[in-house]
Amino acid sequence: MSCVWVGVDDGEIVLASLPRNRKVRNIERDPRVILSIETGRKGRNGLDEYLVVAGRGRVVQGGAPEVLQRLAHVYMGPTAKFPPMPNPPPGFVIRIEPQRFSGNGPWND
């Protein structure tokens, strides 16, 4: 398990990694992915809201700095610069095709 920034692009969930780390290698080996996303809100039932997405991931070489910069604007603010280095490596973009949703929230109503 690892914490990641996620976004949506063309109906797929996207995230990025600069190194070819364990997350990237695991998805290359086995494309089954589970994401658990906390909303930071309480549901009508008084329990914390969360979304679980099951899907199939694929790894695309290159494009990670651009995805991370776009997500940094969402997670850190409009003036954020990420990755904080000159000439970051091209890295890897992980694209996840959602197949099943569950959790506690309005998506279950």
Secondary structure by P-SEA (a helix, b strand, c coil): cbbbbbbbcccbbbbbbccccaaaaaaaaccbbbbbbbcccccccccbbbbbbbbbbbbbccaaaaaaaaaaaacccccccccccccccbbbbbbbbcccccccccccc
